[in-house]
Amino acid sequence: MKRNFFVFDTNALISAFLVKNSTSDKAFRKAIERGALAISEAAITEFLEVLWRPKFDAYFTPEERIEIIKEVERYAVTFSASEHINASTDPDDNLFLELALAANADCIISGDPHLRTLHPFRGIPIYSASDFLRLF
């Protein structure tokens, strides 16, 4: 039986931890209930860099950030991109497309309009958190 893999872009993943019971939090919970997060070295590097930005000091203590990282790692399966993609008008988003292809992901969850305009990308749907909740 195929395991389900879900790709969250950095903003969707951080949003899942900002507000309990938010749409993004519910999408994260549903994804890990139905399968696993697909992650790559590039995706985790970007996630860590963004999570530790000073603008999030008002939302997360250092200890909470460590717990968030542990939770992401607990539900993640690491994939290595085997293909370089240059499809998004925002070059930073291409790593999520590469990851989705490497993982044969069920979908990408993103609020980013650059990514969402590519829906579906090579057969992989790109949903907002609310669409993901409605469709899965």
C-alpha positions as CSV (number, residue, x, y, z in Angstrom):
1,M,0.0,0.0,0.0
2,K,1.3,3.4,-1.0
3,R,2.1,5.8,1.9
4,N,0.8,9.3,1.5
5,F,3.2,12.2,1.5
6,F,2.4,15.8,1.8
7,V,4.6,18.8,1.1
8,F,4.1,22.0,3.1
9,D,5.9,25.1,1.9
10,T,7.7,27.0,4.6
11,N,4.9,29.6,5.2
12,A,2.2,27.0,5.5
13,L,4.3,24.9,7.9
14,I,5.1,27.9,10.2
15,S,1.5,29.0,10.0
16,A,0.5,25.6,11.3
17,F,2.3,26.4,14.5
18,L,1.4,30.1,14.9
19,V,-2.3,29.6,16.0
20,K,-3.7,26.5,17.5
21,N,-6.8,25.2,15.7
22,S,-6.2,27.5,12.8
23,T,-6.8,26.3,9.3
24,S,-3.1,25.7,8.8
25,D,-2.9,23.8,12.1
26,K,-5.8,21.6,11.1
27,A,-4.3,20.9,7.7
28,F,-1.0,19.9,9.3
29,R,-2.8,17.6,11.7
30,K,-4.8,16.0,8.9
31,A,-1.7,15.5,6.8
32,I,0.2,13.6,9.5
33,E,-3.0,11.6,10.4
34,R,-3.2,10.5,6.7
35,G,0.5,10.0,6.0
36,A,3.7,11.9,6.5
37,L,5.4,15.2,5.7
38,A,7.8,15.0,2.8
39,I,10.9,17.1,3.6
40,S,14.2,17.7,1.9
41,E,17.5,19.1,3.1
42,A,16.7,22.3,1.2
43,A,13.2,22.6,2.7
44,I,14.3,22.0,6.3
45,T,17.2,24.5,5.9
46,E,14.7,27.1,4.7
47,F,12.2,26.2,7.4
48,L,14.9,26.6,10.2
49,E,16.1,29.9,8.8
50,V,12.7,31.4,8.7
51,L,11.6,29.9,12.1
52,W,14.6,31.6,13.8
53,R,14.0,35.0,12.2
54,P,13.7,37.8,14.8
55,K,10.2,38.6,13.7
56,F,9.0,35.3,15.2
57,D,10.5,36.2,18.6
58,A,7.1,37.6,19.6
59,Y,5.4,34.3,18.8
60,F,7.9,31.5,19.8
61,T,10.4,31.2,22.6
62,P,13.6,29.4,21.8
63,E,12.2,26.3,23.6
64,E,9.0,26.4,21.6
65,R,11.0,26.6,18.4
66,I,13.0,23.5,19.4
67,E,9.7,21.6,20.1
68,I,8.3,22.7,16.7
69,I,11.5,21.3,15.0
70,K,11.1,18.1,16.9
71,E,7.5,17.8,15.9
72,V,8.3,18.4,12.3
73,E,11.1,15.8,12.4
74,R,8.8,13.3,14.1
75,Y,6.4,13.3,11.2
76,A,8.8,13.9,8.3
77,V,10.3,11.5,5.8
78,T,13.4,12.9,4.0
79,F,13.7,12.8,0.2
80,S,16.5,14.0,-2.1
81,A,15.4,15.9,-5.2
82,S,16.6,14.1,-8.3
83,E,15.6,16.8,-10.7
84,H,16.2,20.6,-10.8
85,I,13.0,22.5,-11.4
86,N,12.8,26.1,-12.6
87,A,9.0,26.5,-13.0
88,S,8.0,29.1,-10.5
89,T,8.3,32.8,-11.0
90,D,9.7,32.8,-7.4
91,P,12.9,30.7,-7.5
92,D,12.6,29.9,-3.8
93,D,9.5,27.9,-4.5
94,N,11.1,25.5,-6.9
95,L,12.5,23.4,-4.0
96,F,9.0,22.4,-3.0
97,L,8.2,21.3,-6.6
98,E,11.4,19.3,-6.6
99,L,10.5,17.8,-3.3
100,A,7.0,16.9,-4.3
101,L,8.3,15.1,-7.4
102,A,10.9,13.2,-5.5
103,A,8.3,12.1,-2.9
104,N,5.6,11.4,-5.4
105,A,3.6,13.6,-3.1
106,D,-0.2,13.5,-2.9
107,C,-0.2,17.3,-2.9
108,I,1.6,20.5,-1.9
109,I,0.0,22.7,0.7
110,S,0.8,26.4,0.2
111,G,-0.8,29.8,0.4
112,D,1.8,31.2,-2.0
113,P,0.2,32.5,-5.2
114,H,3.4,31.8,-7.2
115,L,3.0,28.1,-6.4
116,R,-0.7,28.0,-6.6
117,T,-0.7,29.3,-10.1
118,L,1.1,26.1,-11.1
119,H,-1.7,23.8,-9.9
120,P,-1.5,21.0,-10.7
121,F,2.2,20.6,-11.2
122,R,3.0,17.5,-13.2
123,G,-0.1,15.9,-11.8
124,I,0.5,16.9,-8.2
125,P,-2.2,19.2,-6.9
126,I,-1.2,22.5,-5.1
127,Y,-3.8,23.4,-2.5
128,S,-4.4,26.1,0.1
129,A,-4.8,24.8,3.6
130,S,-8.5,25.3,3.5
131,D,-8.8,23.5,0.1
132,F,-6.7,20.6,1.5
133,L,-9.1,20.3,4.5
134,R,-12.1,20.3,2.2
135,L,-10.8,17.9,-0.4
136,F,-9.0,15.4,1.9
